[in-house]
Amino acid sequence: TSQPRSRLVPVTLGPIVTPTVTGRIALLHRSVYRSQRRTIAVSGVAFANATADNPDNKKARMTGSESTTRVVVWFRNDLRLQDNYAVKQAESIATRTAACDVLPLYVFDPRTFAPSSWGSPKCGGHRGRFQLESVLNLKRNLRAIGSDLLVAVGKPEEVIPKYLLDAPGAKNVVLTQEEVCSEELRVDAKVKSAVKSAGNLNRLDKIWGSTLYHKDDLPFRSDASDLPDVFTPFRNKVESKSEPREPVPPPAKGALPMPSDTLEAFAFEPTVADLPFANEDERAIAATGAHPDGVLPFEGGESAALARVRYYVWESEKIATYFETRNGMLGGDYSSKLAPWLAHGCVSPRQVVAEVRKFESQRVENKSTYWLIFELIWRDFFKFFALKHGNAIFFSEGTAGGKMGGSGYKGGAGPWRDDPAALAAWKAGKTGYPLVDANMRELAATGFMSNRGRQNVASWLALDAGVDWRLGAEWFENKLLDYDCSANWGNWVAAAGMTGGRVNKFNIAKQTKDYDPEGEYIKHWVPELRKVPAKYIAEPRQMPGDVAQQAGCVVGVDYPAPFRLPARREFSSSSGGGGGGRGRGGGRGGRGGGGRGGGGKNNRGYKQRQQAVDVYG
């Protein structure tokens, strides 16, 4: 069964309300294309024309309503107006249809906050806060164009029917972004049934819009059954045979006519106190706000997302050195940090790529600008990977099933061990492995972790400690600002060696020496080690007694001794990443840990090397 997962000209990105706090927020995955770009063909025209021309249309009898057609835009992980296909389709229907209004809606579903079957609340305080900020920013932006967002707390299948026109001959169409994972699909089915039960002329239309490459433009079957299970063949094929579509503009002022019968409902603006958190501890985390020691003061919403894109691409030009800095772990500018906004749909990958391409044409095009796009292809890969494999990404044996062999186990790294002590030490950042501990403490405090960190902590839990990788995935689901179901679970199943690819185990000490040689990052998050000399930061237990005393850090007393790990199968040990999995969300993705490598030939002329790429921006 499936498990809950859980220098030239100023650049204008659109008429979006300025965020209350100017954040430094960042990017996620990337992809490359060359040649003409395509615009979206907005569907729904047939429905709109039929509605406008139908002589049986009667004035809806719902109190105060003058509409005979209502379009409900049910926002989910697409909390933006720019380049939002569902919003564009609603605008198209409203333009073509007489007596039509548009009702934008967002529902905080308690089921997405509830504990998973392993016990961790699916949506924790960090993500809940970011989600709330994103929803409220969307509400402000809709108001700026003469519309509004109706926000509710409850089950969508129970909330949506309350706002449908119910007079004879009235029609309702509910537009929402298409999702691919099982829990979301179950809700879709319930909403579809409830909408249809409310009137035979009603319908639910699901619209693909979360990826760089549109599902209909892929050189694979519509069900992704022939999609490669390894990234490089996927990337090579889509880059050579597909093109990302051009971003669509936000709706014009007045393009989304407001319903006249639900005005009071639009007055509700939720606070942290209104969200259906599973417990008060998570609510307290949400109420606290962004951590002062985090890489960025992440603020949710499209306004903050576009501000971060402007900063990272145009104002700072950090994108021009992204390839050289992407493996950092400390500070706001080593990577784009767009993952949380991508995971919540506050900015689309197509919008990001459009800005990168503009930067390349006006300022510089280099390996770094390509690499940012390259990362967005990784994000796409895991979305389509989830579409292909369905619930298998939640199984302990993963998508490999029984194909990999192994002594007494059919997976790549099993058998999994029941080790509550190892899991608890990992969650608390008290494993005795400084790089692991620093990353886990950062995650708990801020909701964010670098791609480099995610690869290492996932490797430690699943491949060193042998703990069921799904316990790591569900913890990330709870903690990450940039949680995205397909990115998180797809990365974790790959990190655990459960996709049939190479099992990629990280040498934590070597990773520390390579990526945090002076221990700056570790000392930032593990204060017990702040006086430890750099030569011992990867393995504090190697300190001579007098050095330990002088540093005020006796291992086993002031800092945990390294957790005793069980004997495990040997795997190829990685110091630089690459291989079976891929590293937000944001995304966040958002998405889980997991190392992955580039592979293949770069069709823009760069020699491809296996790299640990920053999928979490």
C-alpha positions, 0 to 999 in steps of 0.5 A: 500500500502507499504511504502518506508522503507526504547591466543593460536595461531594467527588467520587469517581471510583471505587475505583482504586489511588492512583498512586505519583506524583501527576501532572498529566495531562490531556484530549483531545477533547470533545463535547456532548450534551443530554438523556437518557443511555444505558447500554451494553447488555452483549452476550454474554448468549446465549453465557453462557446457552448455556455455563451450560445446555449439558449437554455441558460437561465439566470442563476437563482442563487441569492444575489448572483447574476451569473449563469456560469461560474469558473472556480479556480481551485489553487493548490501548488500553483500560488501565482498569477503569472504563467498560471495555465488554470488562471489563463483558462479561467480568463479565456472562459470568462472573456468568451462567456456571457454572464460568467464569473470567476471564483478563485479558491484555496482550501487548507485541507486538514489531511495535508497537516495530519500525521503520517502513518509513521507519526510525523505531521505531514505539513510542519510549522515551517512549511505551514507558515510559508504556505500561509504567506503564499496564500495571503500574497496571492489574495493581495495580488488578486485584489490588485486586479479587481478579484479576490481569493476565497480562503477556507479550511476544510476538505475541498470536496466539501468546501467547493460545492458550497460555492457552486451556482445551483439554479436550473441551467447554471453551469460550473467548471472547476479548474485546478492544476493536475497532480500525480501522487496518490493522495492528491489524486484521491482528493481529485476523485472526491472533488470530481464526484462532489462537483458532478453531484451538484449539477449535471452540467458541472465539471472538473478540469485538471490542467498540467502546469507544474513542469518546465516541459509540458506533459503533452510535449514530451517525446514519450507516451502520455502515461510516461510508461516509456520514460527512462528510469535514469536521468541522462537519457530523459534529459538528452531526449527532451532537450533534443525533441521538446521545447518549453512553452513560453510563459503566459501573462497574468490576467489583466485588471478586471479579467476575472469577474467577481461573483456577487453572491459570495462577497462576505466569504472573501473577507476571511484572511486566515492566520497561523491560529486558523491553520489545521496543524496536527499539534501546537508545537508545529503551530508555535514553529509557524508563529515564530517566523523565519530563523535568524540564522537561516540562509535566507529569511524565506517569505512565501508568495509570488511577490517574494519569488519574483523579487528573488529571481530579479535579485539572483539573475539581474541585480547580483548576477550571481547566476553567472557563477552558479556552477562554481558556488552551487555546492556551498552550504552557508549563506544566501547566494551560493545557489538560487534558493528558489526551491520553496517558491517553486514547490508552492508554485509561487513562480513557474520553472518556465518563468525562471527559464525565460529570465535566464534566457533573457540574461544570456542574450543581454549579458552573458551565457556560460556554463553557470547559466546553463546549469541553472536550467539543467537543474529544472530538468531534474525537477521535471524528471522526478515529476514524470518519474512519479507519474510513471511509477505511481505508488511504487515511489512509496514502497520500501523496495522502491521502483526496482521491486525485485529486480536488483537482487541482494542477500536476502532482500530484493532492494538495492541497499536493504534489508532495512533495520528497525533502529529508533535510536539511530533515527532519533539521533539523525533527526536531532542532529546528534549522530556524532558525524558533524556534517550530518548533525549540522545539516539536520539541525539547520533543517529543524531550525529553518526548514531548509538544507542545501543539496549537498547536505541532503545527499549526505544525510540521506546516505547516512540514514539509509546506507550507513545506519540502514534505517528504512529510507521512508522514515527519512522521506516522511521527516523531510516532508514534515520539515522542508519549506520546499517539500514537493511530493514527487521530488522528495520521495523520488530523491529518497528512493533513489538515494536508498538505491531503490530505483535500479541504478547505482547505489551511491554512498557518501563518505561523510568525512571526505565530504566534510574535508571537500566542502567544509574544510574549515568547518565554518558551516558545521560550527555555525550549527553545532556550537559544541564544535566552534573551538575545534581546530579545522584539521579535526572538524570532520572527525572530532574523535581524532583530537588528542586529549589536550586539544579536546580539553582546550577546545572545550569539546570532549567527544562523548561528553560535550559532543556525541561519540559517533553513532555505532553503525551496523555492518552493511553491504559495500557500495561505490563510495562517492565523494562528489555525488553523481549516480543513482539519485538526484538531490527542494521544496522546492521545492522544495524540492522540493522536494528529499535528499539523494545524489544524482549526476549529470551524465551524457553529452551537453548539447550546448557544447560543454564537456559533461562530467558527473557532478552532484548538482544542486536540485534544490536551488 
